[in-house]
């Protein structure tokens, strides 16, 4: 067998074992294993692999980012959707959206001020940099939050926010870049329409596709053992379809996962009377394995493409911006949880300051439009290096912050600002939700 094959197998085994060890560390101490994966990737690409294969060039790995990143993010968001409770999402979705919007606004403003007054960067370039650095990382947030011993309301709040901020950041980066470098006039109305379109189309396609697939699973689940592979294929097709029409495939992924993860509740809400097979219940554990595999590979890969020289040179501005990001998130957390029982977990929510794929990808977007003759070229050219340094710093800050603020003993119970509902009252509330949804669908069918 060729030496390169043996090296590849040994490398893959090492990465997966480190990922497994990181998972054990998290289960024992609830400290995220992201830093361990990043460090492993860095050590492998800066000496480890070259010791075995001198021809290895870490720079050659950068081209895989465009495929590995979106695939990992899509699968992790689908996983996050399956872990959510649909009743909690219906009641809680407004606050996470407000939270994401405040994070983007505060981060963009703080970054622009720091970049302009401390490092003499153009104010609009600072706004653009702040917007692209606003997005949290679902690839880190969802796996960590889903395993924390906290109430479902707080967990849902933490998990939903990254999916909202990712879309907000993408639209705003495209908008600000167009205003700065293409001489295109973009109104607030156009931006709002774009955001609404990306969210609504993605959510509708994910929900409708999920309901249809749940119904089909009841029929084909008895005929095959490969339910998950078929589900993954549907997820990929759905993502391509939604993205092709300019909407958010990531929103579609999380809603699709939400429907599949709550298929019994969906059946009850819509009175579908679908017969479920036991094989469909295997989706969650098998998908968790796939999600673990991709997550482990992705963060090790990020560590492998780190340029140490760039990180050192960008450290001063990155540290200053990182401090602003932490403060901006803390303020946004307290404003968006005002009057809510989840405010008890403000410090923990604020600790999720991690950054990931969306930041790395968006940092390169303005380079598609700025020319080397532009006075801002030298500034924009530094954005990817600043973004990557922020990703590393944010992983460190988030890991330490979560370790210090996580619940110490078991699941902490929130003290509600309203009277706790009795079990029969909860059942009545669920029944009212079912009737509202069923009525809405029935009225829509009559109008058609």
JOCORQUI-V827760 format. One record per residue. N is the residue number from 1. PSI is psi as a letter, one per 20 degrees, with the letter a starting at -180 (* if undefined). D_FIRST is the distance of its C-alpha to the first C-alpha in Angstrom with 1 decimal. Layout:
BEGIN
n	psi	d_first
N	PSI	D_FIRST
N	PSI	D_FIRST
END
This chain:
BEGIN
n	psi	d_first
1	p	0.0
2	q	3.8
3	h	6.5
4	h	8.5
5	g	6.9
6	g	7.2
7	g	10.6
8	g	11.6
9	g	11.2
10	h	13.1
11	g	15.5
12	g	16.3
13	g	16.9
14	g	19.1
15	g	21.1
16	h	21.8
17	g	22.9
18	g	25.2
19	g	26.5
20	g	27.3
21	g	28.9
22	h	30.9
23	h	32.1
24	g	33.3
25	g	35.1
26	g	36.8
27	h	37.8
28	g	39.3
29	i	40.9
30	l	40.8
31	o	39.3
32	q	36.9
33	j	33.3
34	g	33.0
35	h	33.6
36	g	30.9
37	g	28.3
38	g	29.8
39	g	29.6
40	g	26.0
41	g	25.1
42	g	27.2
43	h	25.8
44	g	22.2
45	i	23.0
46	l	25.5
47	g	23.6
48	g	21.0
49	h	18.1
50	h	19.4
51	h	19.2
52	g	15.4
53	n	15.2
54	h	18.5
55	i	18.2
56	p	18.6
57	o	22.1
58	h	23.7
59	h	26.2
60	i	23.7
61	i	23.5
62	h	27.2
63	i	26.9
64	i	25.3
65	h	28.5
66	h	30.4
67	g	28.1
68	h	27.0
69	g	30.5
70	h	32.6
71	g	30.2
72	g	30.3
73	g	34.0
74	g	34.8
75	h	33.0
76	h	34.6
77	h	38.0
78	g	37.7
79	g	36.8
80	h	39.9
81	h	42.1
82	h	41.2
83	i	42.2
84	q	45.7
85	p	48.9
86	h	50.6
87	h	54.1
88	g	53.3
89	g	51.7
90	h	54.8
91	h	57.1
92	i	55.0
93	h	53.5
94	g	56.3
95	g	56.0
96	h	52.2
97	g	52.9
98	g	55.8
99	g	53.7
100	g	51.0
101	g	53.8
102	h	55.4
103	g	52.2
104	g	51.5
105	g	55.2
106	g	55.5
107	g	52.1
108	g	52.9
109	g	56.4
110	g	55.4
111	g	52.5
112	g	54.8
113	g	57.5
114	g	55.2
115	h	53.4
116	g	56.8
117	h	59.0
118	h	56.7
119	j	54.2
120	k	56.4
121	q	54.1
122	p	55.8
123	g	57.0
124	h	55.5
125	h	52.2
126	h	52.5
127	g	53.2
128	g	50.1
129	g	48.0
130	g	49.6
131	g	49.0
132	i	45.3
133	j	44.9
134	h	46.9
135	p	44.2
136	r	42.8
137	o	39.2
138	h	38.9
139	h	35.3
140	g	36.8
141	g	40.2
142	g	39.5
143	h	37.0
144	g	39.2
145	h	42.6
146	h	41.6
147	i	41.0
148	q	44.1
149	m	47.1
150	r	49.5
151	q	51.7
152	h	50.4
153	g	52.8
154	h	51.4
155	g	47.8
156	g	48.5
157	g	50.2
158	g	47.2
159	h	44.6
160	h	46.7
161	g	47.5
162	h	44.1
163	h	43.9
164	g	47.4
165	h	47.0
166	g	43.8
167	g	45.7
168	g	48.8
169	g	46.8
170	g	45.1
171	g	48.5
172	h	50.3
173	g	47.8
174	g	47.9
175	g	51.8
176	h	52.3
177	g	49.9
178	g	51.9
179	h	55.2
180	h	54.1
181	i	52.2
182	j	53.1
183	k	56.9
184	p	56.7
185	o	59.4
186	o	57.8
187	r	60.4
188	h	60.1
189	g	60.8
190	g	57.9
191	g	55.5
192	g	56.9
193	g	56.5
194	g	52.8
195	g	52.1
196	h	54.0
197	g	52.2
198	g	48.7
199	g	49.5
200	g	51.6
201	g	49.4
202	g	46.3
203	g	48.1
204	g	49.8
205	g	46.7
206	g	44.8
207	g	47.7
208	g	48.5
209	h	44.9
210	g	44.5
211	g	47.7
212	g	46.7
213	h	43.2
214	g	44.8
215	h	47.1
216	h	44.3
217	h	42.2
218	h	45.2
219	g	44.8
220	i	41.1
221	h	40.1
222	i	41.2
223	i	39.1
224	q	35.6
225	j	33.4
226	l	31.7
227	g	34.6
228	g	32.7
229	h	30.4
230	h	33.6
231	g	35.3
232	h	32.5
233	g	32.8
234	g	36.6
235	g	36.2
236	g	34.1
237	g	36.6
238	g	39.5
239	g	38.1
240	g	37.7
241	g	41.1
242	g	42.9
243	h	41.3
244	h	42.0
245	j	45.7
246	j	45.7
247	a	45.9
248	o	43.7
249	h	40.7
250	h	40.3
251	g	43.8
252	h	43.0
253	g	39.8
254	h	41.8
255	h	44.7
256	g	42.5
257	h	41.0
258	g	44.6
259	g	45.8
260	h	42.9
261	i	43.2
262	k	47.0
263	h	47.1
264	g	49.6
265	h	51.9
266	g	51.5
267	g	52.6
268	g	55.6
269	g	56.6
270	i	56.5
271	l	57.6
272	h	54.7
273	l	54.8
274	p	51.1
275	p	49.7
276	q	46.5
277	q	43.7
278	h	41.9
279	h	38.6
280	h	39.7
281	i	40.0
282	i	36.3
283	g	35.9
284	g	36.6
285	h	34.2
286	h	31.2
287	h	32.0
288	h	32.3
289	g	28.6
290	g	27.6
291	g	30.0
292	g	28.6
293	g	25.0
294	g	26.2
295	g	28.7
296	g	26.2
297	g	23.8
298	g	26.8
299	h	28.6
300	g	25.6
301	g	25.0
302	g	28.7
303	h	28.4
304	h	25.5
305	j	27.8
306	p	30.8
307	o	32.6
308	h	34.4
309	g	36.9
310	h	38.0
311	g	38.5
312	g	40.7
313	h	42.7
314	j	43.3
315	g	44.1
316	g	47.9
317	h	48.4
318	h	45.6
319	g	47.2
320	g	50.6
321	h	49.3
322	g	47.4
323	g	50.7
324	h	52.3
325	g	49.7
326	g	50.3
327	g	54.1
328	g	54.0
329	h	51.9
330	g	54.3
331	g	57.3
332	h	55.8
333	g	55.0
334	h	58.5
335	g	60.1
336	i	58.0
337	j	58.4
338	p	62.1
339	j	64.1
340	q	61.0
341	h	60.0
342	i	56.5
343	i	58.1
344	h	57.8
345	k	54.1
346	g	54.7
347	g	53.1
348	g	49.9
349	g	49.8
350	h	50.4
351	i	47.5
352	m	45.0
353	j	44.9
354	q	41.1
355	q	39.9
356	c	36.7
357	g	35.2
358	h	38.6
359	g	39.8
360	g	36.7
361	g	37.0
362	h	40.8
363	h	40.9
364	i	39.4
365	g	41.7
366	h	44.8
367	i	42.8
368	i	42.7
369	h	46.5
370	p	47.6
371	r	47.8
372	i	47.7
373	i	51.4
374	q	52.2
375	i	53.8
376	j	51.4
377	g	48.2
378	h	47.5
379	g	48.2
380	h	46.1
381	h	43.2
382	i	43.1
383	g	42.9
384	h	39.0
385	g	39.0
386	g	41.9
387	g	40.3
388	h	37.1
389	h	39.1
390	g	41.2
391	g	38.2
392	g	37.2
393	g	40.9
394	h	41.5
395	g	38.6
396	g	40.1
397	g	43.7
398	g	42.8
399	g	40.9
400	g	43.8
401	g	46.4
402	h	45.0
403	h	44.7
404	h	48.4
405	i	49.9
406	q	48.1
407	p	50.3
408	g	50.4
409	o	51.3
410	a	50.4
411	p	51.3
412	p	54.2
413	p	56.8
414	q	58.4
415	o	62.1
416	q	63.0
417	i	65.7
418	r	67.0
419	p	67.9
420	p	65.0
421	q	65.0
422	q	65.5
423	g	62.9
424	h	65.3
425	h	65.8
426	g	62.0
427	h	62.0
428	h	64.9
429	g	63.1
430	g	60.0
431	h	62.3
432	g	64.0
433	g	60.7
434	g	59.9
435	g	63.3
436	g	63.0
437	g	59.6
438	h	60.7
439	g	64.0
440	g	62.3
441	h	60.1
442	g	63.1
443	h	65.3
444	h	62.6
445	h	62.3
446	h	66.1
447	h	66.3
448	*	63.7
END
